[in-house]
Amino acid sequence: MKRERFQSRLGFLLVSAGCAVGIGNVWKFPYVTGENGGGVFVLFYLLFLVIMGVPVLTMELAVGRASRKSAVQGYQALQKPGSKWHIHGWFCVAGCCLLMMYYTTVSGWMLGYFFKFAAGSFTGLEGEAVDNMFFEGMLGSPVEMSIWMVITVLAGFLICSFSLQKGLERITKVMMVGLLALIAVLAVHSLTLPGGLEGVKFYLLPDFRRAAEAGFGNVITAAMNQSFFTLSLGIAAMEVFGSYMSREHTLAGEAIRICSLDTFVALMAGLIIFPACTAYGVRPDSGPSLIFITLPKVFLNMVGGRLWGALFFLFMTFASFSTVIAVFENLQASCIDNFGWSRKKATLVNCVLILVASFPCVLGFNVWSDLQLIGARNVLDSEDFLVSNLLLPLGSLVYLLFCVSKWGWGYDKYLEEANAGEGVKMPRWLKPYFLYVLPVLILVILIQGLIPA
């Protein structure tokens, strides 16, 4: 079967960036930045993105582009006879499934809140009524949660049931352009709010006093973690897009563009959130409380808050759904490559699998709310722990060692593939850094993630 290809370079960049731009990145990045000295954190974040994120991204893309296959068969096409690197490919497939078992639920929250704001459900609410809208109205209702999750899954697989160009690439282009337009509109609006510029100063100006209070070691660690996890490397989410791309441009250049777009969205999200919060005397909090409790209260205080709230959650829906359909495409490609299925059959089987597997996360907030799994975590947090703290760092380490060690594909072959085409070249002299330093940095992230807080 002939391998599908992206219709354009823009399509590849937008789809890859869409996969990288996720909910956690958009809501976590601004908060972590403000907490860790503003511009001080951003500088360290950009540094680690260059020395960690970009190299590992090129390696995942290189395996995909050289093999023209998804995870398992990608390893099999490049590994030495008799070696077992391809086993990691099955862990990548499992990681993508596990990620979607909870990500579809959170994406459903975004979609639900968009419709709530658009329909005026928040009009007239204040204080605890806004809190209850999330904790009791949404999380406490397995029916409502299921509806939004099912819509997300069905819509995602419907898009992926078409060809790469007519499905994923075409829809992601529209969503990413819409996302960037919404960012511009929302950011300009936030910056024009009375007192909004104070939020920008708190957010982006380097504040070494605040960084010192947080501890420079903690600031560096937070920047390292954020730069690493923002690209979701290690579970072949990016490899499949490498298998669809052309060899006209070098992988380092394309990786830099993907990282730049991902970082731009994260930075702009902060320009939406911080000015809006400071304009209304609200300290931003982290995690779900920022998105679903603090910000709705801010929007309700604004003139035209119903519109601005709806636009913000439409932006968050685009950010989350672009990741959903990108990972769904990975699952599709894995089934097509490994089992010889048609795209339609892969769609049907994966859709049923993800639908069924997503219900434990939904029920974990209500019917099964007493269920505690890994380290007394609920279902969603347990699933996220396995993906973020184990599969992503371990998977990235495997890709790294496969590409640079003599027991894997080998540095020379990786470098040849990475530097094929026009653009920024990966220098040969980086080999000692890739062999001896970068693995240690990834191990530090892995160990930190396993140590109880």
C-alpha positions as CSV (number, residue, x, y, z in Angstrom):
1,M,0.0,0.0,0.0
2,K,1.4,3.4,-1.0
3,R,2.3,5.6,1.9
4,E,0.1,8.7,2.3
5,R,1.9,12.1,2.2
6,F,1.0,15.6,3.5
7,Q,-0.3,17.8,0.7
8,S,2.0,20.7,1.8
9,R,4.8,21.6,4.1
10,L,2.4,24.0,5.9
11,G,0.1,21.0,6.5
12,F,2.9,19.0,8.1
13,L,3.9,21.9,10.4
14,L,0.4,22.8,11.5
15,V,-0.5,19.1,12.2
16,S,2.7,18.5,14.1
17,A,2.3,21.8,16.1
18,G,-1.3,20.9,16.7
19,C,-0.3,17.7,18.2
20,A,2.2,19.5,20.5
21,V,-0.1,22.3,21.4
22,G,-2.2,20.8,24.2
23,I,-4.4,21.7,27.1
24,G,-1.8,21.2,29.8
25,N,0.7,23.3,27.9
26,V,-1.8,26.2,27.4
27,W,-3.1,26.3,31.0
28,K,0.1,25.2,32.8
29,F,2.7,27.2,31.0
30,P,1.4,30.7,32.1
31,Y,1.0,29.7,35.7
32,V,4.5,28.0,36.0
33,T,6.1,31.0,34.3
34,G,4.5,33.5,36.7
35,E,5.4,31.4,39.7
36,N,9.1,31.0,38.7
37,G,10.2,34.5,38.0
38,G,8.5,35.3,34.7
39,G,11.1,36.0,32.1
40,V,13.7,34.1,34.1
41,F,11.7,30.9,33.7
42,V,11.1,31.7,30.0
43,L,14.8,32.0,29.3
44,F,15.6,28.7,30.9
45,Y,12.6,27.1,29.1
46,L,13.8,28.2,25.7
47,L,17.3,27.0,26.5
48,F,16.1,23.5,27.4
49,L,13.7,23.5,24.5
50,V,16.8,23.9,22.2
51,I,19.1,21.5,23.9
52,M,16.5,18.8,24.8
53,G,13.2,19.2,22.9
54,V,14.5,19.9,19.4
55,P,17.1,17.1,19.3
56,V,14.7,14.4,20.5
57,L,12.0,15.7,18.2
58,T,14.4,15.3,15.2
59,M,15.1,11.7,16.2
60,E,11.4,10.7,16.4
61,L,10.8,12.4,13.1
62,A,13.9,10.8,11.6
63,V,12.7,7.3,12.4
64,G,9.4,8.0,10.8
65,R,10.7,9.6,7.7
66,A,13.5,7.1,7.0
67,S,11.2,4.1,7.5
68,R,7.9,5.5,6.1
69,K,6.2,3.5,8.9
70,S,4.6,4.0,12.2
71,A,6.1,3.0,15.6
72,V,6.5,-0.8,15.5
73,Q,7.4,-1.2,11.8
74,G,9.5,1.9,11.9
75,Y,11.9,0.3,14.3
76,Q,11.7,-3.0,12.4
77,A,12.7,-1.3,9.1
78,L,15.8,0.4,10.7
79,Q,17.0,-1.9,13.4
80,K,19.8,-4.4,13.0
81,P,18.8,-8.0,12.4
82,G,17.9,-9.8,15.6
83,S,17.6,-6.7,17.8
84,K,14.4,-6.0,19.7
85,W,14.0,-2.2,19.5
86,H,10.6,-2.7,17.9
87,I,9.1,-3.8,21.2
88,H,9.2,-0.2,22.3
89,G,6.8,0.5,19.3
90,W,4.1,-1.5,21.0
91,F,4.6,0.6,24.2
92,C,4.2,3.7,22.0
93,V,0.8,2.3,20.7
94,A,-0.2,1.6,24.3
95,G,0.9,5.1,25.4
96,C,-1.3,6.7,22.7
97,C,-4.3,4.7,23.8
98,L,-3.7,5.5,27.4
99,L,-3.3,9.2,26.7
100,M,-6.6,9.2,24.8
101,M,-8.3,7.4,27.7
102,Y,-8.3,10.6,29.7
103,Y,-7.5,13.3,27.2
104,T,-10.8,12.8,25.4
105,T,-12.6,13.5,28.7
106,V,-10.7,16.8,29.4
107,S,-11.2,17.8,25.8
108,G,-14.9,17.2,26.3
109,W,-14.8,19.6,29.3
110,M,-13.5,22.4,27.0
111,L,-16.3,21.7,24.5
112,G,-18.9,21.6,27.2
113,Y,-17.8,24.9,28.6
114,F,-17.8,26.5,25.1
115,F,-21.4,25.6,24.7
116,K,-22.3,26.7,28.3
117,F,-20.9,30.1,27.7
118,A,-22.4,30.4,24.2
119,A,-25.8,29.4,25.5
120,G,-25.6,31.9,28.4
121,S,-25.6,29.2,31.2
122,F,-23.2,31.3,33.3
123,T,-25.2,34.5,33.0
124,G,-26.1,35.8,36.5
125,L,-23.9,33.3,38.3
126,E,-21.3,34.3,40.9
127,G,-19.2,32.9,43.7
128,E,-19.9,29.3,44.7
129,A,-22.4,29.0,41.9
130,V,-19.6,29.0,39.4
131,D,-17.6,26.5,41.4
132,N,-20.7,24.2,41.5
133,M,-21.1,24.5,37.7
134,F,-17.8,22.6,37.4
135,F,-17.6,20.4,40.5
136,E,-21.3,19.4,40.7
137,G,-22.8,20.3,37.4
138,M,-20.1,18.7,35.2
139,L,-17.8,16.4,37.2
140,G,-20.8,15.1,39.3
141,S,-22.8,14.1,36.2
142,P,-21.6,11.0,34.5
143,V,-24.3,11.5,31.8
144,E,-23.1,15.1,30.9
145,M,-19.4,14.0,31.0
146,S,-20.1,11.0,28.8
147,I,-22.0,13.1,26.2
148,W,-19.1,15.5,25.7
149,M,-16.5,12.7,25.7
150,V,-18.5,10.7,23.1
151,I,-18.9,13.7,20.9
152,T,-15.1,14.3,21.0
153,V,-14.3,10.7,20.2
154,L,-16.8,10.3,17.4
155,A,-15.9,13.6,15.8
156,G,-12.2,12.8,16.0
157,F,-12.5,9.4,14.4
158,L,-14.9,10.7,11.7
159,I,-12.2,13.1,10.6
160,C,-9.5,10.4,10.7
161,S,-11.7,8.1,8.6
162,F,-11.0,10.2,5.6
163,S,-7.6,10.2,3.9
164,L,-4.7,12.0,5.6
165,Q,-5.0,15.0,3.3
166,K,-8.8,15.2,3.3
167,G,-9.2,14.5,7.0
168,L,-6.5,15.3,9.5
169,E,-4.5,17.8,7.4
170,R,-7.5,19.7,6.0
171,I,-9.3,20.0,9.4
172,T,-6.2,20.8,11.4
173,K,-5.3,23.6,9.0
174,V,-8.7,25.2,9.7
175,M,-8.5,24.7,13.4
176,M,-5.0,26.0,13.8
177,V,-5.7,29.1,11.7
178,G,-8.8,29.6,13.9
179,L,-6.8,29.0,17.0
180,L,-4.2,31.6,16.1
181,A,-6.9,34.1,15.1
182,L,-8.7,33.6,18.5
183,I,-5.4,34.0,20.3
184,A,-4.8,37.3,18.6
185,V,-8.3,38.6,19.4
186,L,-8.3,37.4,23.0
187,A,-4.8,38.7,23.7
188,V,-5.6,42.2,22.3
189,H,-8.7,42.3,24.4
190,S,-6.9,41.3,27.6
191,L,-4.1,43.8,27.0
192,T,-6.6,46.6,26.7
193,L,-8.3,45.8,30.0
194,P,-7.6,48.4,32.8
195,G,-4.6,47.2,34.8
196,G,-3.9,44.5,32.2
197,L,-0.3,45.6,31.6
198,E,0.5,44.8,35.3
199,G,-0.3,41.2,34.5
200,V,2.1,41.2,31.5
201,K,4.9,42.6,33.7
202,F,4.3,39.9,36.3
203,Y,4.2,37.3,33.6
204,L,7.1,38.1,31.3
205,L,9.5,40.5,33.0
206,P,12.5,38.7,34.5
207,D,12.1,38.9,38.3
208,F,15.2,37.4,40.0
209,R,13.8,38.1,43.4
210,R,10.7,35.9,42.7
211,A,13.0,33.3,41.1
212,A,15.2,33.3,44.2
213,E,12.1,32.8,46.4
214,A,11.0,29.8,44.3
215,G,14.6,28.6,44.4
216,F,16.8,28.7,41.2
217,G,17.1,25.0,41.3
218,N,13.3,24.7,41.2
219,V,13.1,27.2,38.4
220,I,15.6,25.3,36.3
221,T,13.8,22.0,37.1
222,A,10.4,23.4,36.2
223,A,11.8,24.9,32.9
224,M,13.4,21.5,32.0
225,N,10.2,19.6,32.7
226,Q,8.0,22.1,30.8
227,S,10.3,22.1,27.7
228,F,10.4,18.3,27.7
229,F,6.7,17.5,28.2
230,T,5.4,20.2,25.9
231,L,6.1,18.2,22.7
232,S,4.7,14.9,24.0
233,L,7.8,13.0,22.7
234,G,8.4,9.3,23.4
235,I,5.1,7.6,22.3
236,A,5.5,8.1,18.5
237,A,2.9,10.8,18.4
238,M,5.4,12.8,16.2
239,E,7.0,9.8,14.4
240,V,4.0,9.1,12.3
241,F,4.0,12.6,10.9
242,G,7.7,12.1,10.0
243,S,6.5,9.1,7.9
244,Y,4.2,11.3,5.9
245,M,6.6,14.3,5.3
246,S,8.9,15.0,2.4
247,R,12.7,15.1,2.4
248,E,12.9,18.6,1.0
249,H,13.8,20.2,4.4
250,T,16.1,19.2,7.2
251,L,14.5,17.9,10.4
252,A,16.3,20.3,12.7
253,G,14.8,23.2,10.8
254,E,11.3,21.7,10.9
255,A,11.6,20.8,14.6
256,I,12.6,24.4,15.4
257,R,9.5,25.7,13.5
258,I,7.2,23.2,15.4
259,C,8.7,24.2,18.7
260,S,8.4,27.9,17.9
261,L,4.7,27.6,17.0
262,D,4.1,25.6,20.2
263,T,5.9,28.1,22.3
264,F,4.1,31.0,20.7
265,V,0.7,29.6,21.5
266,A,1.8,28.9,25.2
267,L,3.2,32.5,25.6
268,M,0.1,34.0,24.0
269,A,-2.1,32.0,26.3
270,G,-0.4,33.8,29.2
271,L,-1.1,37.2,27.6
272,I,-4.8,36.2,27.6
273,I,-4.9,34.9,31.1
274,F,-2.6,37.1,33.3
275,P,-3.9,40.6,32.2
276,A,-7.5,39.4,32.5
277,C,-6.8,38.0,36.1
278,T,-4.9,41.1,37.3
279,A,-7.4,43.4,35.8
280,Y,-10.0,41.9,38.1
281,G,-7.8,41.4,41.1
282,V,-7.7,37.6,40.8
283,R,-4.6,35.5,41.4
284,P,-4.3,32.8,38.8
285,D,-4.2,29.3,40.2
286,S,-3.0,26.1,38.5
287,G,-4.7,23.2,36.8
288,P,-8.4,22.8,36.4
289,S,-9.3,25.5,38.9
290,L,-7.7,28.2,36.7
291,I,-9.6,27.2,33.6
292,F,-12.9,26.2,34.9
293,I,-13.4,28.3,38.1
294,T,-11.1,31.4,38.1
295,L,-11.4,32.4,34.5
296,P,-15.2,32.0,34.2
297,K,-15.5,34.4,37.2
298,V,-13.2,36.8,35.4
299,F,-15.3,36.6,32.2
300,L,-18.5,37.1,34.1
301,N,-17.1,40.5,35.4
302,M,-16.3,41.7,31.9
303,V,-18.5,43.6,29.5
304,G,-19.5,41.1,26.9
305,G,-18.2,38.3,29.2
306,R,-20.4,35.7,27.6
307,L,-18.8,36.3,24.2
308,W,-15.2,36.4,25.6
309,G,-15.8,33.2,27.6
310,A,-17.2,31.4,24.6
311,L,-14.3,32.5,22.4
312,F,-11.7,31.4,25.1
313,F,-13.2,27.9,25.4
314,L,-13.5,27.7,21.6
315,F,-9.7,28.4,21.6
316,M,-9.2,25.7,24.3
317,T,-11.4,23.3,22.3
318,F,-9.2,23.8,19.2
319,A,-6.0,23.3,21.2
320,S,-7.2,20.1,22.7
321,F,-9.0,18.6,19.7
322,S,-6.0,19.2,17.4
323,T,-4.1,16.8,19.8
324,V,-6.9,14.3,19.9
325,I,-7.1,13.9,16.1
326,A,-3.3,13.8,15.7
327,V,-3.0,10.9,18.2
328,F,-6.0,9.2,16.7
329,E,-4.2,9.3,13.4
330,N,-1.2,7.6,15.0
331,L,-3.5,4.7,16.2
332,Q,-5.0,4.5,12.7
333,A,-1.5,4.3,11.1
334,S,-0.4,1.7,13.5
335,C,-3.3,-0.6,12.7
336,I,-2.9,-0.1,9.0
337,D,0.8,-0.8,9.1
338,N,0.8,-3.7,11.5
339,F,-2.4,-5.5,10.6
340,G,-2.9,-4.5,7.0
341,W,-6.4,-3.1,7.8
342,S,-8.1,-0.5,5.7
343,R,-8.5,3.0,7.1
344,K,-12.3,2.4,7.5
345,K,-11.7,-0.8,9.6
346,A,-9.0,0.9,11.7
347,T,-11.4,3.8,12.3
348,L,-14.2,1.5,13.5
349,V,-12.1,-0.7,15.8
350,N,-10.1,2.2,17.3
351,C,-13.3,4.2,17.8
352,V,-15.0,1.4,19.8
353,L,-11.8,0.7,21.8
354,I,-11.2,4.4,22.8
355,L,-14.9,4.9,23.6
356,V,-15.0,2.0,26.0
357,A,-11.6,2.7,27.5
358,S,-12.5,6.4,28.1
359,F,-15.4,5.6,30.4
360,P,-13.3,4.8,33.6
361,C,-12.0,8.3,33.5
362,V,-15.5,9.7,33.2
363,L,-16.8,7.6,36.0
364,G,-13.7,8.2,38.2
365,F,-15.1,11.7,39.1
366,N,-18.6,10.5,40.2
367,V,-19.7,6.9,40.3
368,W,-16.2,5.6,41.0
369,S,-15.0,8.7,42.9
370,D,-13.8,6.6,45.8
371,L,-11.5,4.6,43.5
372,Q,-7.8,5.3,44.3
373,L,-5.2,3.7,42.1
374,I,-1.5,4.6,41.7
375,G,-0.3,6.5,44.8
376,A,-3.8,7.3,46.0
377,R,-4.5,9.0,42.6
378,N,-7.9,9.0,40.9
379,V,-8.4,7.4,37.5
380,L,-7.4,10.4,35.4
381,D,-4.3,11.3,37.5
382,S,-3.2,7.6,37.5
383,E,-3.5,7.4,33.7
384,D,-1.7,10.7,33.4
385,F,1.1,9.5,35.7
386,L,1.8,6.5,33.6
387,V,1.9,8.5,30.4
388,S,3.7,11.7,31.6
389,N,6.0,10.2,34.3
390,L,6.9,6.9,32.7
391,L,6.1,6.4,29.0
392,L,7.2,9.9,27.7
393,P,10.6,10.1,29.4
394,L,11.4,6.4,29.0
395,G,10.2,6.5,25.3
396,S,12.3,9.5,24.6
397,L,15.3,7.8,26.1
398,V,14.7,4.8,23.8
399,Y,14.5,7.0,20.7
400,L,17.6,8.8,21.7
401,L,19.7,5.6,22.3
402,F,18.3,4.0,19.1
403,C,19.4,7.0,17.0
404,V,22.9,7.6,18.5
405,S,24.2,4.3,19.8
406,K,26.0,1.6,17.8
407,W,23.5,-1.0,19.0
408,G,20.6,0.9,17.4
409,W,20.2,2.6,14.1
410,G,23.4,4.5,14.6
411,Y,24.4,8.2,14.7
412,D,25.7,8.4,11.1
413,K,22.4,7.1,9.6
414,Y,20.4,9.3,11.9
415,L,22.5,12.3,10.9
416,E,22.2,11.5,7.2
417,E,18.4,11.4,7.5
418,A,18.1,14.5,9.8
419,N,20.2,16.6,7.5
420,A,18.6,15.6,4.2
421,G,17.1,18.6,2.5
422,E,17.5,22.3,2.8
423,G,17.7,24.1,6.2
424,V,19.4,24.0,9.5
425,K,21.8,21.0,9.8
426,M,22.5,19.0,12.9
427,P,26.2,19.2,13.5
428,R,28.3,16.0,13.8
429,W,30.2,17.3,16.8
430,L,27.1,17.0,19.0
431,K,27.5,13.2,19.2
432,P,29.2,13.2,22.6
433,Y,26.5,15.5,24.0
434,F,23.8,13.1,22.6
435,L,25.5,10.0,23.9
436,Y,26.6,11.2,27.4
437,V,24.7,14.3,28.5
438,L,21.2,14.2,27.0
439,P,20.5,10.7,28.4
440,V,21.4,12.0,31.9
441,L,19.1,15.0,31.5
442,I,16.2,12.7,30.5
443,L,17.0,10.3,33.4
444,V,16.8,13.3,35.8
445,I,13.3,14.1,34.5
446,L,12.3,10.4,34.8
447,I,13.6,10.1,38.4
448,Q,12.0,13.4,39.4
449,G,8.6,12.2,38.1
450,L,8.8,9.0,40.1
451,I,9.7,10.7,43.4
452,P,6.6,11.4,45.5
453,A,5.9,15.1,45.9
